[in-house]
Amino acid sequence: MGTVPCQLAATIIMKNEHTMFDYHGSIPPVIRRKNLTDALARALRRSRVVALVGPRQSGKTTLGRSFVPAESPNYFDLEDPVSLARLGEPRTALGALRGIVVIDEIQRRPDLFPVLRVLADRRPGRARFLVLGSASPELLRQTSESLAGRIETLPIAGFGFAEVGTRAFDKLWNRGGFPRAFLARSDTDSLAWRTEFIRTLLERDVPQLGSGVAAPALLRFWTMLAHYHGQVWSAAEPARSLAVSQPTVRRYLDLLTALFMVRQLQPWHANVGKRQVKAPKVYLRDTGLLHQLLGIRSHAALLSHPKCGASWEGFVIEEALRAVQPDEHYFWATHQGAELDLLMIKGGRRIGVEVKRADAPTLTPSMRIALADLDLAKLVVIYPGTQCYALTDRVTVLPVRDLMTGLR
């Protein structure tokens, strides 16, 4: 393959089409995504085809253009008529290229996947393909069928602690991690961007998937789901409220999950002699979108809102998953009342996480049960304070600002 550009491990600068976002706070106007850039570079060295998937506006295009400039003949944007015209004969157009080839918005041309399979199997390989796309059922289905064993998938989300720094905690929690929402000049501008993002996703992106779900119906469901954030999923009440069947609301939930808008945190089943909860918990993955759907307009309003604790729980869980990148992750709960917010399995070790929005968390009976029944290597209680302290030899209370290092 061609040489990988030396800037692969460099800083990714998030900017709008014309100028850098204007900052007036303590966060510098450069957001470093070095970990993600390095992970993508490693994936391209290992695999003939790499898919960078995630929601729109999460930074996929910016990252792709750090590997191949937009003006390069190796760059295709499938929302650009010129790129579409160049791919009129895809086997000929792509077969002549060398080095890294970027194809943006790949879900718009699923017929390209069989071509990529043929090109990936060539010996010697002339090119490696980086395909960018919104996480969608069509994208995932085509890659699994056409490129099984040939493709490596790397998910991308918005900004996190590792990229914006712990001083931006309140801002990141309030606005969410989408670059333009986080980098907006004011909360009002951020809110306006999130409102437009939701509208565009429902009115343009969802219909392109051929789901047949009307935008108003999905918006009502999404708004209802925001009020269920952090709760165990049950289709019965949403179905009654929307006057549709339970399979229909399940389809709505799966659609938003496939678009990376919702996380279904699956339950852990263990043979521990207790009746365990077997339905998933649901979280909106980006707290900025959660707050928009709940009508929360500012950080002050967030702190007094009934869903403040649930919002904070979901935010911490997303950051914990980023920090550890576990092999598997679940929640655990029994019908007797014991529960664990997050169970992560990494290298065979079981790490438990409890999220407590309290001044000084203490050891609870539920934690003792989780330690014994789940055979945890350690249990970390994450809270909004500033002091780290031990509750037992395996239970530590950790400030949220130390989450990136304290969970590893």
C-alpha positions as CSV (number, residue, x, y, z in Angstrom):
1,M,0.0,0.0,0.0
2,G,1.0,3.6,-0.2
3,T,2.8,5.3,2.7
4,V,0.6,6.5,5.5
5,P,0.9,10.3,5.9
6,C,3.0,11.5,8.7
7,Q,0.1,13.6,10.1
8,L,-1.8,10.5,11.1
9,A,-1.0,11.0,14.7
10,A,-1.4,14.7,14.5
11,T,-3.9,17.0,16.0
12,I,-7.4,17.0,14.5
13,I,-8.7,20.5,14.5
14,M,-12.5,20.8,14.5
15,K,-13.6,23.9,12.6
16,N,-16.5,25.1,10.6
17,E,-16.4,25.7,6.9
18,H,-14.9,29.2,7.1
19,T,-13.1,29.8,10.3
20,M,-12.2,28.4,13.7
21,F,-14.9,28.5,16.4
22,D,-14.5,31.5,18.6
23,Y,-13.6,30.6,22.2
24,H,-14.0,32.8,25.2
25,G,-13.6,30.2,28.0
26,S,-10.8,28.2,29.4
27,I,-10.8,25.5,26.7
28,P,-8.4,26.2,23.8
29,P,-9.8,26.3,20.3
30,V,-8.0,23.1,19.3
31,I,-9.5,19.7,20.1
32,R,-7.1,16.9,20.0
33,R,-8.4,13.5,18.9
34,K,-5.0,11.8,19.0
35,N,-6.3,8.5,20.4
36,L,-8.9,8.1,17.7
37,T,-6.5,9.1,15.0
38,D,-3.9,6.6,16.1
39,A,-6.5,3.9,16.4
40,L,-7.6,4.5,12.8
41,A,-4.0,4.5,11.6
42,R,-3.4,1.1,13.2
43,A,-6.6,-0.2,11.7
44,L,-5.5,0.8,8.2
45,R,-2.2,-0.9,8.6
46,R,-4.0,-4.1,9.7
47,S,-7.0,-4.2,7.3
48,R,-7.7,-3.7,3.7
49,V,-11.0,-2.0,4.4
50,V,-11.8,0.0,7.5
51,A,-15.2,1.4,8.3
52,L,-15.4,4.5,10.5
53,V,-19.1,4.6,11.6
54,G,-21.0,6.9,13.8
55,P,-23.7,9.6,13.8
56,R,-23.6,12.5,11.4
57,Q,-21.6,15.5,12.6
58,S,-19.5,13.4,14.9
59,G,-16.2,14.3,13.1
60,K,-15.9,11.4,10.6
61,T,-15.3,13.7,7.6
62,T,-12.7,15.8,9.4
63,L,-10.9,12.7,10.5
64,G,-11.0,11.2,7.0
65,R,-9.6,14.4,5.4
66,S,-6.7,14.2,7.8
67,F,-5.7,11.0,5.9
68,V,-6.7,12.1,2.4
69,P,-7.4,15.7,1.5
70,A,-10.8,16.5,-0.1
71,E,-9.2,17.7,-3.3
72,S,-7.3,14.4,-3.8
73,P,-8.4,11.9,-6.5
74,N,-8.4,9.3,-3.7
75,Y,-11.3,11.1,-1.9
76,F,-14.9,10.5,-2.8
77,D,-17.9,12.3,-1.1
78,L,-21.0,10.5,-2.1
79,E,-23.1,13.6,-1.4
80,D,-21.1,15.4,-4.1
81,P,-22.5,15.0,-7.6
82,V,-18.9,15.1,-9.0
83,S,-17.8,12.1,-6.8
84,L,-21.0,10.3,-7.8
85,A,-20.2,10.9,-11.5
86,R,-16.6,9.6,-11.0
87,L,-18.0,6.4,-9.6
88,G,-20.2,5.8,-12.6
89,E,-18.0,2.8,-13.3
90,P,-16.8,2.0,-9.8
91,R,-14.6,-1.0,-10.6
92,T,-12.6,1.1,-13.1
93,A,-12.5,4.2,-10.9
94,L,-11.4,2.5,-7.7
95,G,-9.2,-0.2,-9.2
96,A,-6.6,2.3,-10.6
97,L,-6.0,4.0,-7.3
98,R,-3.1,3.4,-4.9
99,G,-2.6,4.3,-1.2
100,I,-5.5,5.2,1.1
101,V,-8.8,5.8,-0.6
102,V,-11.6,7.5,1.4
103,I,-15.3,7.1,0.5
104,D,-17.5,9.3,2.6
105,E,-21.2,8.7,3.2
106,I,-20.8,5.1,1.9
107,Q,-24.4,4.1,2.9
108,R,-25.7,6.1,-0.1
109,R,-24.0,3.5,-2.4
110,P,-24.4,0.0,-1.0
111,D,-23.6,-1.4,-4.4
112,L,-20.0,-0.4,-3.8
113,F,-19.4,-3.1,-1.1
114,P,-19.1,-6.0,-3.6
115,V,-16.6,-4.0,-5.6
116,L,-14.6,-3.3,-2.4
117,R,-14.6,-7.0,-1.7
118,V,-13.0,-7.7,-5.1
119,L,-10.4,-5.0,-4.7
120,A,-9.6,-6.0,-1.1
121,D,-8.8,-9.5,-2.3
122,R,-6.3,-8.4,-5.0
123,R,-2.7,-9.6,-4.6
124,P,-0.7,-7.5,-4.3
125,G,-3.0,-5.0,-2.7
126,R,-2.7,-1.6,-4.3
127,A,-5.0,0.4,-2.0
128,R,-6.6,0.4,1.3
129,F,-10.1,1.7,1.7
130,L,-11.4,3.9,4.5
131,V,-15.2,4.1,4.3
132,L,-17.1,6.7,6.3
133,G,-20.8,6.5,7.1
134,S,-23.6,7.1,9.4
135,A,-24.3,4.0,11.5
136,S,-27.3,2.5,9.8
137,P,-28.9,-0.9,9.3
138,E,-28.1,-0.8,5.6
139,L,-24.4,0.0,6.2
140,L,-24.0,-2.7,8.8
141,R,-25.9,-5.3,6.7
142,Q,-23.9,-4.7,3.5
143,T,-20.5,-4.8,5.3
144,S,-21.4,-8.0,7.1
145,E,-22.6,-9.7,3.9
146,S,-20.1,-8.4,1.4
147,L,-16.9,-7.9,3.4
148,A,-17.0,-10.5,6.1
149,G,-13.5,-11.2,7.3
150,R,-12.1,-8.3,5.3
151,I,-13.3,-5.2,7.1
152,E,-12.5,-3.7,10.5
153,T,-15.1,-1.4,12.0
154,L,-14.2,1.6,14.2
155,P,-17.0,3.5,15.9
156,I,-16.7,7.3,16.4
157,A,-18.7,9.4,18.8
158,G,-18.5,13.1,19.8
159,F,-15.9,14.6,22.0
160,G,-15.1,13.1,25.4
161,F,-13.0,13.8,28.5
162,A,-9.8,12.6,26.8
163,E,-10.3,15.3,24.1
164,V,-11.7,18.3,25.9
165,G,-10.1,18.0,29.3
166,T,-11.7,17.7,32.7
167,R,-12.1,21.5,33.1
168,A,-14.8,21.3,30.4
169,F,-16.9,18.7,32.4
170,D,-19.9,20.9,33.0
171,K,-19.9,22.2,29.4
172,L,-19.5,18.7,27.9
173,W,-22.3,17.3,30.1
174,N,-24.7,20.1,29.4
175,R,-24.1,20.5,25.6
176,G,-23.1,17.0,24.7
177,G,-20.1,15.8,22.6
178,F,-21.1,16.7,19.1
179,P,-18.4,19.0,17.9
180,R,-20.6,21.9,16.7
181,A,-22.8,21.7,19.8
182,F,-19.8,21.7,22.1
183,L,-17.9,24.4,20.3
184,A,-20.8,26.8,19.8
185,R,-20.2,30.4,20.9
186,S,-23.1,30.2,23.4
187,D,-25.6,27.8,25.0
188,T,-28.2,29.4,22.7
189,D,-26.2,28.7,19.6
190,S,-25.5,25.1,20.9
191,L,-29.2,24.6,21.5
192,A,-30.1,25.9,18.0
193,W,-27.6,23.5,16.4
194,R,-29.0,20.5,18.4
195,T,-32.6,21.4,17.4
196,E,-31.6,21.5,13.7
197,F,-29.6,18.2,14.1
198,I,-32.7,16.4,15.4
199,R,-34.9,17.8,12.6
200,T,-32.4,16.9,9.9
201,L,-31.9,13.4,11.2
202,L,-35.6,12.7,11.3
203,E,-36.6,14.4,8.0
204,R,-33.6,13.5,5.8
205,D,-31.5,10.8,7.2
206,V,-34.1,8.4,8.5
207,P,-36.1,8.4,5.2
208,Q,-32.9,7.6,3.3
209,L,-32.7,4.3,5.3
210,G,-36.1,3.2,3.8
211,S,-37.5,2.6,7.3
212,G,-40.9,4.0,6.5
213,V,-41.2,5.7,9.9
214,A,-42.8,9.1,9.8
215,A,-40.7,11.9,11.3
216,P,-43.4,13.2,13.7
217,A,-44.0,9.7,15.1
218,L,-40.3,9.0,15.6
219,L,-39.9,12.4,17.3
220,R,-42.7,11.7,19.7
221,F,-41.1,8.3,20.5
222,W,-37.6,9.9,20.9
223,T,-39.0,12.5,23.2
224,M,-40.8,9.9,25.3
225,L,-37.6,7.8,25.4
226,A,-35.8,10.8,26.9
227,H,-38.1,10.6,29.9
228,Y,-37.2,6.9,30.2
229,H,-33.5,7.6,30.1
230,G,-31.7,5.3,32.6
231,Q,-34.6,3.0,33.1
232,V,-35.2,-0.7,32.3
233,W,-37.0,-0.9,28.9
234,S,-40.6,-1.9,28.6
235,A,-42.5,-1.5,25.4
236,A,-45.9,-1.7,26.9
237,E,-46.3,1.9,28.1
238,P,-44.7,3.7,25.0
239,A,-46.9,1.5,22.8
240,R,-50.1,2.5,24.6
241,S,-49.1,6.2,24.6
242,L,-48.3,6.2,20.9
243,A,-51.3,4.0,20.0
244,V,-49.1,1.5,18.2
245,S,-48.1,-2.1,18.7
246,Q,-45.2,-3.2,20.9
247,P,-43.3,-4.6,17.9
248,T,-43.6,-1.1,16.3
249,V,-42.0,0.7,19.3
250,R,-39.4,-2.0,19.4
251,R,-38.6,-1.2,15.8
252,Y,-38.4,2.5,16.6
253,L,-35.9,1.7,19.5
254,D,-33.8,-0.5,17.3
255,L,-33.7,2.2,14.6
256,L,-32.4,4.9,17.0
257,T,-29.9,2.4,18.4
258,A,-28.6,1.7,14.9
259,L,-28.1,5.4,14.4
260,F,-26.0,5.7,17.6
261,M,-28.6,7.9,19.2
262,V,-29.6,5.3,21.9
263,R,-27.6,2.8,23.9
264,Q,-29.4,-0.4,24.9
265,L,-27.3,-1.6,27.9
266,Q,-28.0,-5.3,28.0
267,P,-28.5,-7.2,31.3
268,W,-25.9,-9.6,32.7
269,H,-27.2,-13.1,33.3
270,A,-25.4,-15.1,35.8
271,N,-26.4,-18.3,37.6
272,V,-26.4,-16.8,41.0
273,G,-29.6,-18.2,42.3
274,K,-31.5,-15.0,42.1
275,R,-34.3,-13.7,39.8
276,Q,-32.5,-11.2,37.6
277,V,-33.8,-8.4,35.4
278,K,-33.6,-9.5,31.8
279,A,-34.7,-6.4,29.9
280,P,-32.1,-3.8,28.8
281,K,-31.7,-0.3,30.2
282,V,-32.0,2.5,27.7
283,Y,-29.9,5.7,27.5
284,L,-29.7,8.5,25.0
285,R,-26.0,8.4,24.2
286,D,-25.5,12.2,23.8
287,T,-26.6,14.2,26.8
288,G,-26.8,17.4,24.7
289,L,-29.6,15.7,22.6
290,L,-31.2,14.3,25.8
291,H,-31.4,17.8,27.3
292,Q,-32.8,19.3,24.1
293,L,-35.6,16.7,24.0
294,L,-36.3,17.3,27.7
295,G,-36.5,21.1,27.2
296,I,-33.4,21.8,29.4
297,R,-31.9,25.1,28.2
298,S,-29.0,25.7,30.6
299,H,-26.7,24.1,33.1
300,A,-28.6,25.7,35.9
301,A,-31.8,24.3,34.6
302,L,-30.2,20.9,34.4
303,L,-29.2,20.9,38.0
304,S,-32.8,21.4,39.1
305,H,-34.4,19.0,36.7
306,P,-35.9,15.7,37.9
307,K,-33.8,13.8,35.3
308,C,-30.5,15.4,36.4
309,G,-29.4,12.2,38.2
310,A,-30.3,10.0,35.3
311,S,-28.6,12.3,32.8
312,W,-25.4,12.3,34.9
313,E,-25.5,8.5,35.2
314,G,-25.7,8.1,31.4
315,F,-23.0,10.6,30.9
316,V,-20.6,8.9,33.3
317,I,-21.4,5.4,31.8
318,E,-20.5,6.7,28.3
319,E,-17.2,8.1,29.6
320,A,-16.4,4.9,31.5
321,L,-16.9,2.9,28.3
322,R,-14.6,5.2,26.4
323,A,-11.9,5.0,29.2
324,V,-11.8,1.2,29.5
325,Q,-13.0,0.1,26.0
326,P,-14.1,-3.2,27.5
327,D,-14.5,-6.5,25.7
328,E,-18.1,-6.7,27.0
329,H,-20.3,-4.5,29.0
330,Y,-23.6,-4.9,30.8
331,F,-25.7,-3.7,33.8
332,W,-26.9,-6.1,36.5
333,A,-30.0,-6.1,38.6
334,T,-32.1,-8.6,40.6
335,H,-35.7,-8.5,41.5
336,Q,-34.7,-8.4,45.1
337,G,-33.3,-4.9,44.6
338,A,-29.5,-5.5,44.2
339,E,-28.0,-3.8,41.1
340,L,-24.9,-2.5,39.5
341,D,-24.9,0.4,37.0
342,L,-22.2,-1.0,34.8
343,L,-20.3,-4.3,34.6
344,M,-17.3,-4.3,32.3
345,I,-15.2,-7.3,31.3
346,K,-11.7,-6.5,30.1
347,G,-9.1,-9.2,29.6
348,G,-11.1,-11.6,31.7
349,R,-11.4,-9.2,34.7
350,R,-14.8,-8.0,35.9
351,I,-14.9,-4.3,36.8
352,G,-18.0,-2.9,38.4
353,V,-19.0,0.7,38.2
354,E,-21.6,2.5,40.4
355,V,-22.6,6.1,39.6
356,K,-23.6,8.1,42.6
357,R,-24.5,11.8,42.5
358,A,-23.8,12.2,46.2
359,D,-21.4,14.2,48.3
360,A,-19.8,11.2,50.0
361,P,-20.9,7.8,48.8
362,T,-20.7,4.9,51.3
363,L,-20.7,1.2,51.0
364,T,-24.2,-0.2,50.4
365,P,-25.7,-3.7,50.7
366,S,-26.2,-3.7,47.0
367,M,-22.5,-3.2,46.4
368,R,-21.6,-6.0,48.8
369,I,-24.0,-8.4,46.9
370,A,-22.5,-7.3,43.5
371,L,-19.0,-8.0,44.8
372,A,-19.9,-11.5,46.0
373,D,-22.3,-12.6,43.3
374,L,-20.4,-11.2,40.3
375,D,-16.9,-12.0,41.5
376,L,-15.7,-8.5,40.7
377,A,-12.0,-7.7,40.6
378,K,-12.8,-4.2,41.8
379,L,-15.8,-1.9,42.1
380,V,-15.4,1.8,41.5
381,V,-18.0,4.3,42.7
382,I,-17.9,7.5,40.6
383,Y,-19.2,10.7,42.2
384,P,-18.9,14.5,41.5
385,G,-16.6,15.2,44.4
386,T,-12.8,15.8,44.5
387,Q,-11.4,13.2,46.9
388,C,-10.5,9.6,46.1
389,Y,-10.9,7.2,49.0
390,A,-11.3,3.5,49.6
391,L,-14.4,1.8,51.1
392,T,-12.9,-1.7,51.2
393,D,-9.8,-3.3,49.6
394,R,-11.9,-3.8,46.4
395,V,-14.2,-0.7,46.5
396,T,-12.9,2.7,45.7
397,V,-14.7,6.1,45.5
398,L,-13.4,8.0,42.5
399,P,-14.0,11.6,41.5
400,V,-15.6,11.9,38.0
401,R,-12.7,14.1,36.9
402,D,-10.2,11.2,37.5
403,L,-12.3,8.7,35.5
404,M,-10.0,8.5,32.5
405,T,-7.1,7.2,34.7
406,G,-8.8,5.7,37.7
407,L,-10.7,3.0,35.9
408,R,-7.7,1.5,34.1
